[in-house]
Amino acid sequence: MIIISIAFCVAEIKTYAIILMPYSSFFDVKRSFTLVILFFALLLIVAITLIYCTSKHQRLLSQRLPKKARVVGYVLMIVSFTCAFQLFVGAAVLFSWLVAVMALTALIPLTILMLFRKS
């Protein structure tokens, strides 16, 4: 009896797999993984830029942004950290997020300095 019920369950699972097979390209794992990586990177870039633009030493805008923009930047950093949980496992989450934050914290002001320097 148990073997017959297991066979029916396997047959039912195979039926659902055959029905969903044409839609499998819609749920492409590589494409969704790439989108999550892109979302992670864009969130961090926007977050670090917002935090940079609230500083009094920024050169991107004529006036610095209000303090609420800094809070939004920190919230976006937290969202990007949760997005990193979708990409990486274990200690790689914290490591990749910290490396990205450190790199962007150094590169965004340096890039803005190079683009808008006075010669």
C-alpha angles and dihedrals in degrees: 000000000000091000091052092050091049090050091052091049092050091048090050092050091050090050091053090047091053091048093049096042096093089054095050092097088060090061095047108167096207093052094049091046090053091049092051090051090049091047090049093051095045092048091053093046092051092044095050091044091052091049090047093050091056091061119098090227096058121122102191098084132034091236127026121251121255122264091259089070089059090054090050088051091053091048090052089051090054090049090050089050090055088047088055088060088064091053107038140034131229119330091358088076094061094037096051093044093049093046091050092048093048093047094048093044088058100035102047096058091040092051092048090048091052093046098046103032119137112236 
